[in-house]
Amino acid sequence: MHIIVVAIGSEGDINPMIEIAEALKDRGHQVDFLASGYFEGKIAEAGLNPHPLGDRKQYEEVVKNPEIWHPRKGFQAIWENLKEYIPQQYELIESLVKPGETVLVATSLGFAARLVAEKLKVKHSTVHLSPSVILSAQRPPHMPGLKLPAIMPYAMRKWVIEAIDRHALDRTLKPDMNRIRANLELAPVDRIMSTWMHSTDQVILAFPSWYAPAAADWPKNHVFTGFPLAKSREGAALSDSMKRYLEEGSAPILFTAGSAMAYGNKFFEAARKAAADLGKRAVFVNRFDRSLNRENSDSLFHSDYEPFDLLFPKVAAVVHHGGIGTSAQAMKAATPQLVVPFAHDQFDNAERLTNLGIAEQVRSMKANEWKVKLTRLLSDSSIHSSCKDKSGLIERMGDTAQRAACAIESLAL
């Protein structure tokens, strides 16, 4: 079988798709992997065939747009960039399709793959890495500035979700999407985010059902696979300087605002003060924000990158933005989490992690609030017990990337 994987997003979107693609390759399939040219080396290192969607410079320009990290403007900012490249992505995917052999596998915003599947009648699997992209009235995702409590009548929740879908999301997407569709001689669509974005063949939910139980109004053709967690390659290790820092004192608190965050100054200012007020050592992991003071000391270590699956088990707590990849890695490591969401799925993940009893969340950059929450995370035995429980659940799920690969194979039957 020939698989075309289309991964749109940052490292948290790319890494799990690489795991799934590697599992497919190990099962004897030919895999072409489409993602930003920023990740070309990583994709090639995994033994996959990389096909760049734009170059490194384009990716860096996108993540440096401050509106991407705004809680209400973020989606619009992403769409303004994505819509310009969908026709090019479509042409590349179409050129790689082998009639009768190809199956398309794409992340939530892999709209070009959805278009190719529709136009060329190619089997297609949509992979949702986070549950917040599924608009549900029965189990509404948690959105910034909008929380629909369970006690609210279902009819009212349904009305609110449909209003968001039609008057906010469709208003943003429909004009551009239907212009693209017209050029492909495809009929116009609506309800793009609530209905059209989900493949009619298969929807893979790349998280466990205990993290986000299915609702009656979710896509009927969904398959739960669990988190396809990024794993370090054989021989990978923490940097020598990080190893030395960890060996020189007590387990630090790790702070990261996301692999693509270029505006983390306030986050790390609050982190620096909260760690100092607690008398705790700290690790800052940040790649893009070059405005930070990166001076190291006995109590603070900066790193551009470390493999999280190796680092998280060695820290006392993880303070992060709420990206699904970081959240799942911390769960696997049984490490307590403090979530400081900025935008996108992060608010929904923050709520879910808190409800699981393994995290706290804050919505401000006030160090004193962080200190209070971290004090509880570090000392509450019930939180540590819940962390171990969820880590055990992830461990018992086994190889989730292989489970996803098996589901994708079923499309060829």
C-alpha positions in Angstrom: 0.0 0.0 0.0 1.1 3.5 -0.7 0.5 6.0 2.1 0.7 9.8 1.8 0.9 11.4 5.2 0.1 15.2 5.4 1.0 16.8 8.7 0.1 20.5 9.1 1.3 22.3 12.3 4.2 22.5 14.7 6.4 19.9 16.3 3.4 18.7 18.4 1.6 17.8 15.2 4.6 16.5 13.3 6.1 14.1 15.9 3.0 11.8 16.4 2.5 11.6 12.7 6.1 10.5 12.2 5.4 7.8 14.8 2.4 6.6 12.8 4.2 6.9 9.5 7.2 4.8 10.8 4.8 2.1 12.0 3.2 2.0 8.5 6.7 1.8 6.9 7.7 -1.0 9.3 4.6 -2.9 8.2 5.9 -2.8 4.6 4.1 0.2 3.1 5.7 3.0 1.0 5.3 6.3 2.9 5.5 9.8 1.5 5.5 12.4 4.2 4.3 16.0 3.5 5.1 18.7 6.1 6.8 22.1 6.4 10.4 22.1 5.1 11.4 23.0 8.6 11.0 19.4 9.6 12.6 17.8 6.5 15.7 16.6 8.3 13.6 15.0 11.1 11.4 13.2 8.5 14.3 11.9 6.5 16.0 10.7 9.7 13.0 8.6 10.4 13.5 6.8 7.0 10.5 8.4 5.4 10.3 10.3 2.0 10.0 14.0 2.9 8.1 16.4 0.6 8.4 20.0 1.9 5.3 22.1 2.1 7.1 25.5 2.1 10.6 26.1 3.4 12.1 26.7 6.8 11.9 30.5 6.4 8.2 30.4 5.8 7.6 28.3 8.9 9.7 30.6 11.1 7.8 33.7 9.7 4.5 32.0 10.6 5.4 31.2 14.2 6.7 34.7 14.7 3.2 36.1 14.0 2.0 37.2 17.5 -1.7 36.8 16.6 -1.2 33.0 16.2 -0.9 32.8 19.9 -3.9 35.0 20.7 -6.8 33.1 22.3 -9.5 34.5 20.0 -7.4 35.6 16.9 -5.3 32.5 16.7 -7.5 30.5 14.4 -8.0 33.4 12.0 -4.3 34.0 11.8 -3.6 30.3 11.0 -6.2 30.3 8.3 -4.8 33.4 6.7 -1.6 31.6 6.2 -2.9 28.1 5.4 -5.4 29.1 2.8 -2.6 30.6 0.5 -0.9 27.2 0.3 -3.8 24.8 0.0 -3.8 24.9 -3.9 0.0 24.1 -3.9 -0.5 21.3 -1.3 -3.3 19.9 -3.5 -1.1 19.8 -6.6 1.7 18.1 -4.7 -0.5 15.5 -3.2 -2.3 14.9 -6.5 1.1 14.4 -8.2 2.0 11.6 -5.7 -1.3 9.7 -5.8 -1.0 6.2 -7.3 -4.5 5.2 -8.5 -5.8 2.1 -6.7 -2.8 2.0 -4.3 -2.8 5.3 -2.3 -4.4 6.0 1.0 -4.2 9.6 2.4 -3.6 10.2 6.1 -3.8 13.8 7.3 -4.0 15.9 10.4 -7.1 18.0 11.2 -6.0 21.0 9.1 -4.8 18.8 6.2 -7.6 20.3 4.1 -5.7 19.7 0.8 -5.7 16.0 1.5 -9.5 16.1 2.1 -10.0 17.8 -1.2 -7.8 15.3 -3.1 -9.7 12.4 -1.5 -13.0 14.0 -2.6 -11.9 14.9 -6.1 -10.0 11.7 -7.0 -12.1 9.3 -4.9 -9.0 8.2 -2.8 -9.4 6.6 0.6 -8.7 9.0 3.4 -8.1 9.0 7.1 -8.4 12.2 9.2 -6.2 12.1 12.3 -7.3 14.3 15.2 -4.5 14.6 17.7 -6.6 16.5 20.2 -10.3 16.3 21.0 -11.0 20.0 20.9 -11.3 20.1 17.1 -14.5 18.1 17.3 -17.4 20.5 17.7 -19.9 18.7 20.0 -23.0 19.9 21.7 -23.1 16.8 23.9 -19.5 17.2 25.1 -18.5 20.8 24.1 -14.8 21.5 23.9 -13.5 24.1 26.3 -12.9 27.4 24.5 -11.3 30.6 25.7 -14.1 32.9 27.1 -16.8 30.2 26.6 -17.6 27.4 28.9 -20.8 25.5 28.4 -21.6 23.7 31.7 -23.2 20.2 31.7 -26.2 21.6 33.5 -27.0 23.8 30.5 -29.9 22.3 28.6 -28.7 20.3 25.6 -30.8 22.3 23.1 -29.2 25.5 24.3 -25.7 24.0 24.0 -26.5 22.8 20.5 -27.7 26.2 19.5 -24.4 27.8 20.8 -22.2 25.3 19.0 -24.1 25.7 15.8 -23.9 29.5 16.1 -20.1 29.2 16.5 -19.8 26.9 13.6 -21.9 28.9 11.2 -21.3 32.5 12.2 -17.7 32.4 13.4 -15.9 29.4 11.8 -17.7 29.2 8.5 -17.6 33.0 8.2 -13.8 32.7 8.3 -13.4 29.6 6.2 -16.3 29.4 3.6 -15.4 32.2 1.1 -11.8 31.0 0.6 -12.6 27.3 0.8 -15.4 27.5 -1.7 -13.3 29.6 -4.0 -10.6 26.8 -3.9 -13.3 24.2 -4.4 -14.8 26.0 -7.4 -11.3 26.0 -9.1 -11.3 22.2 -8.6 -14.9 21.9 -10.0 -16.2 20.8 -6.6 -19.5 21.9 -5.2 -19.5 24.4 -2.3 -19.7 23.2 1.3 -20.6 24.6 4.7 -20.2 23.5 8.3 -16.5 23.0 7.4 -15.2 22.5 10.9 -18.1 20.6 12.3 -18.7 18.2 9.4 -16.6 18.5 6.2 -13.2 18.3 7.8 -13.9 14.8 9.1 -13.1 12.1 6.5 -16.1 10.1 5.4 -13.9 7.0 5.3 -12.2 7.1 8.8 -11.5 9.4 11.7 -8.6 8.4 13.9 -8.7 9.8 17.4 -5.1 9.8 18.5 -5.9 9.9 22.2 -7.5 7.4 24.6 -11.2 7.3 25.4 -10.5 7.9 29.1 -8.9 11.3 28.1 -11.9 12.3 26.0 -14.9 10.0 26.0 -16.8 9.8 22.7 -20.1 11.7 22.4 -23.1 10.7 20.4 -22.6 13.6 18.0 -18.9 12.8 17.2 -18.1 11.3 13.7 -19.6 7.8 13.6 -16.5 6.3 11.8 -14.1 7.2 14.6 -11.4 4.9 16.0 -9.6 5.5 19.3 -5.8 4.6 19.1 -4.3 6.4 22.1 -1.5 8.9 22.1 1.2 8.1 19.5 3.9 9.5 21.7 7.2 10.7 20.1 10.0 8.4 21.2 13.7 9.2 21.1 15.8 7.1 18.7 18.2 4.5 19.9 21.3 6.2 21.3 19.6 9.6 21.9 20.4 11.3 25.1 20.0 14.5 27.0 22.6 17.1 26.3 25.8 16.8 28.4 25.2 20.2 30.0 21.6 19.2 30.9 22.9 15.9 32.5 25.4 17.8 34.6 22.8 20.3 35.8 20.4 17.5 36.8 23.1 15.7 38.7 24.2 18.8 40.6 21.1 19.3 42.7 17.4 18.4 43.4 14.9 17.7 40.6 14.1 21.0 39.0 10.8 22.4 37.7 10.7 22.4 33.9 9.1 25.4 32.1 8.3 25.3 28.3 5.8 27.5 26.4 5.8 25.2 23.3 8.2 24.3 20.5 7.0 27.1 18.2 6.4 29.8 20.8 8.3 33.0 19.9 6.6 35.3 22.4 7.2 33.6 25.8 8.9 36.5 27.6 6.1 37.0 30.1 5.7 33.3 30.6 9.4 32.9 31.5 9.5 36.0 33.6 6.7 34.5 35.7 8.5 31.2 35.7 11.7 32.8 36.9 10.0 34.5 39.8 7.8 31.6 40.8 10.8 29.2 40.9 12.9 31.7 43.0 10.0 32.3 45.4 9.6 28.5 45.9 13.4 28.1 46.3 13.3 25.5 43.4 15.8 24.9 40.6 14.4 25.4 37.1 14.9 24.4 33.5 13.7 26.6 30.7 13.3 25.0 27.3 12.7 27.5 24.5 13.9 27.6 20.9 12.4 30.6 19.2 12.2 33.5 21.7 15.7 35.1 21.4 14.7 38.1 23.6 15.1 36.0 26.8 18.0 36.4 29.1 19.6 33.0 28.7 22.2 33.3 31.4 22.6 30.0 33.3 23.2 29.7 37.1 23.2 27.0 39.8 19.4 27.3 40.0 18.5 28.0 36.3 19.4 26.2 33.1 18.3 27.1 29.6 18.1 24.8 26.6 16.9 25.2 23.1 15.8 21.6 22.9 15.9 18.3 24.9 14.0 15.1 24.2 11.0 15.4 26.5 10.5 11.6 26.9 14.0 11.5 28.5 13.7 14.7 30.4 10.2 14.7 31.9 10.8 11.7 34.2 13.7 13.5 35.8 11.9 16.8 36.8 9.6 17.6 39.7 6.8 19.2 37.6 6.2 20.5 34.1 4.8 23.9 33.5 3.7 24.3 29.9 1.2 25.8 27.4 -1.1 22.8 27.2 -0.2 21.4 23.8 -1.4 17.8 23.4 2.1 16.4 22.8 3.6 18.0 25.9 0.6 17.1 28.0 0.8 13.4 26.9 4.5 13.2 27.5 4.1 14.5 31.0 1.3 12.0 31.6 3.5 9.2 30.4 6.3 10.3 32.8 3.8 10.5 35.7 4.9 14.1 36.3 2.5 16.7 37.7 1.6 19.6 35.3 0.8 23.2 35.6 -0.9 24.4 32.4 -0.8 28.0 31.2 -2.8 28.0 28.0 -2.3 30.6 25.2 -4.6 29.5 22.3 -6.1 26.7 20.2 -6.6 23.3 21.9 -4.6 24.4 25.0 -7.6 25.5 27.0 -9.5 22.3 26.4 -6.4 20.2 27.3 -6.0 22.3 30.5 -9.5 21.4 31.6 -9.2 17.7 30.8 -5.8 17.4 32.6 -7.2 19.2 35.7 -10.3 17.1 35.7 -8.1 14.0 35.6 -6.5 15.1 38.9 -3.0 15.3 37.4 -2.7 19.0 36.8 -3.5 22.6 37.9 -4.1 25.5 35.5 -3.7 29.3 35.6 -4.9 31.9 33.2 -2.5 34.7 34.2 1.2 35.4 34.2 1.2 36.3 37.9 4.1 34.5 39.6 2.3 34.4 43.0 -0.6 32.4 41.4 1.9 30.0 39.9 3.6 29.6 43.2 0.3 28.6 45.0 -0.5 26.0 42.3 3.0 24.6 42.1 3.1 24.2 45.9 0.0 22.0 45.7 1.3 20.0 42.7 4.6 19.3 44.5 3.1 18.3 47.8 -0.3 16.7 47.2 0.0 12.9 47.4 -3.4 12.5 45.6 -2.0 14.3 42.5 1.1 12.1 42.5 -1.1 9.0 42.8 -3.3 10.1 39.9 -0.2 10.8 37.8 1.0 7.3 38.4 -2.4 5.9 37.5 -2.6 7.7 34.2 1.0 6.8 33.3 0.0 3.2 33.9 -3.0 3.5 31.6 -0.8 4.9 28.8 1.8 2.1 29.4 -0.8 -0.6 29.2 -2.1 0.7 25.9 1.1 -0.6 24.2 2.2 0.6 20.8 -0.4 3.1 19.8 1.3 4.1 16.6 1.0 0.4 15.5 -2.7 0.5 16.4 -3.2 3.6 14.2 -1.3 1.9 11.4 -3.5 -1.2 11.6 -6.6 1.0 11.5 -5.3 2.8 8.4 -4.6 -0.5 6.7 -8.2 -1.5 7.1 -9.1 1.2 4.5 -7.5 -0.9 1.8 -9.7 -3.9 2.5 
